Amino acid sequence: MIVDLPNTTTSAVSKALVSIREEGGAVALGRVLTLVISTVLGEEEEAIEAANDASREHPMRVIVVSLGPDARTGVKTAAPAGAEIQDARLDAQIRVGGDAGASEVIVLRAYGDAASDEEGLVTSLLLPDAPVVVWWPHVTPENPSESPLGRIAQRRITDSATADDPNTSIERLAATYRPGDTDFAWTRLTLWRAQLAAVLDQPPFEPVTSIQVEGAAQSPSTELLAAWLGLQLDAEVTLELAGPGHGSSGIHKVVLNRPSGEVRLERITATVASLVQPGQPTHDISLPRRSLRDCLAEELRRLDPDELFGEVVQTGVGRLERRLGTTVGGDRA
């Protein structure tokens, strides 16, 4: 069920939620958290779909705050076609039942001065005594923990891969990191990290003497993987970043050098990687690119700070830059 509330207030939205629960039997008692999604006008649906899918694992209330350029640049946005143009306007939509997965979705589209106070828009709609997680799927604030929404959240999720300069976005996150911050560039590494850890848990138990990581220049996950490996294995890391002419995005391969030979994990298709180890046959391993739903569901499984991510982004990335003088395939970064 979808209920549209044009030109409304947050108070009216709260009353509508109560009415829907009383009339339709929708309840909020089983909700374990509030997920606030801060996005831009017209680009809400992909994030909402991912949240709906993740809600089947984590029942929650989803509040989507959708802002126009006025909230970021000071340029006024127009109300929808046919609507009366106002300096300040809030259009809301409530989705429950089959249109909201196992959650209830509240979409707030703010225009003009109504978009100037994100925290004020969501405060009255938060579930009482439930953790708050904020996700920025598109535009990341300069300092997530000090942003209006970040100040009220236990966890703050960004996605540096959507930035104009992803690696600069990671460096900025490293400079402003506070416990509770995380980024989907890190979450996308889970399958790579698990596979590499499994390889090193098998004999021969030899130290890794050097590491090569190759990936796309616009892949922050490649940089984070190299930083994690260098930090955990205390070995020299060579990071090779391929320019746009390479034709492949994301992480390309990882090579771990040990006295007995090299361990090579290389992605050969979008879903399959090849694992080569000394004295063993080559194995093809399922290594698909992770969807937004998978990344979001994983991040919602823990509401405490990800200490390893904090260590990697604060210490590992900085150490990586100092060691490398960065080696780049094709271009210089």
Sequence and secondary structure as in RCSB ss.txt:
>XXXX:A:sequence
MIVDLPNTTTSAVSKALVSIREEGGAVALGRVLTLVISTVLGEEEEAIEAANDASREHPMRVIVVSLGPDARTGV
KTAAPAGAEIQDARLDAQIRVGGDAGASEVIVLRAYGDAASDEEGLVTSLLLPDAPVVVWWPHVTPENPSESPLG
RIAQRRITDSATADDPNTSIERLAATYRPGDTDFAWTRLTLWRAQLAAVLDQPPFEPVTSIQVEGAAQSPSTELL
AAWLGLQLDAEVTLELAGPGHGSSGIHKVVLNRPSGEVRLERITATVASLVQPGQPTHDISLPRRSLRDCLAEEL
RRLDPDELFGEVVQTGVGRLERRLGTTVGGDRA
>XXXX:A:secstr
 EEEE S  HHHHHHHHHHHHHHH    TT  EEEEEEEETT  HHHHHHHHHHTTTS EEEEEEEE THHHHS 
     TTS   SEEEEEEEE GGGSTTSEEEEEEEEEGGGG HHHHHHTTS TT  EEEE SS   SSGGGSTTG
GG SEEEE GGGSSSHHHHHHHHHHH  TTEEEHHHHTTHHHHHHHHHHHTSSS     EEEEEEETT HHHHHH
HHHHHHHHT EEEEEEE GGG   SEEEEEEEETTEEEEEEE SSSEEEEE TTS  EEEE     HHHHHHHHT
T  S  HHHHHIIIIIHHHHHHHHS  EEBS  
